[in-house]
Amino acid sequence: MNNERRKKIDQAMALIEEARSIIEDATAEETEAYENMPESLQYSERGELAQEAVNNLEYSESSFDELLGYLEDAKQ
């Protein structure tokens, strides 16, 4: 791989890191909102949806790690 393509991958990786940071913030905010719900609401449909959102955000965070690893390997 030439340096020009490596630079493009580096640019993409920087954008992915920025996106991951935004998702991490959203995950923290959603987690806090869920934890601050009264227990009765946590077990309601609304609480279940909030917990599902937290789970999906956490899964997406691990996907960023996997994606960045593939891109790093591609630059070799």
N, C-alpha and C positions, 0 to 999 in steps of 0.2 A: 504494500500500500504506500502511495506517495504522500508527501507532507501536506499537499493541498486537501486530500481526502481526510487525512488525520485531523486537520484543522476543522473541517466540517463536522466530523464526529465530536470533536472537543466542544464546538458550539452547541451541538445538539445535547451533549451531556450537561452543559451549563444550564440550558433551558429545562432539562429534566430535573436537575437539582433544585432549580427555582420552583418548579411545579411540585416537587416532593415537599418542599418547605411549606408551600401553601396548603397542601393536603394535611401535613402534620399539624398545622395550626387549626384547620377545620376539625380534625380528629380530636384534638385537645378540647376545643370548644364544645363539640357535640358530646364528648364524654362528660365534661363538667355539667352540661345541661341535663344529661340523663341522671347523673349522680345527685343533682340538686332537686330532682323530682321527688315528690312525696312517694313513699313506697307503694301506696295504692295506685298511683299513676304509672309507676314502673311496670306493674303487672297488667296494665291496660293495653289496648291496641296501640295507643299513642306511645307508650313506653317501649313496647315490643318493636315498633317501627324505628324509634330512636336507637335502640340497641342494635338493630339490624344495620342501621346507617353506620354506627361506630364500627361494627364488624367489617362491613364492606370497605370503609376507609382504611382500616388497619390492613386488610388484605391488599389494597392498592399500594400501600406503603411498601410492602414486601415485594410487590411486582416492580416497583422502581429499582430496588436493589438488584433484582434479577436482570432487568433491562440494562442497567449501568454495567453490570458484569459482562454481559454479552458485547456491549459496545467497547469496553476496555479490551476484551479478547480480540475483537475485530481489528483493533489498531496495531496489534502485534506484527 
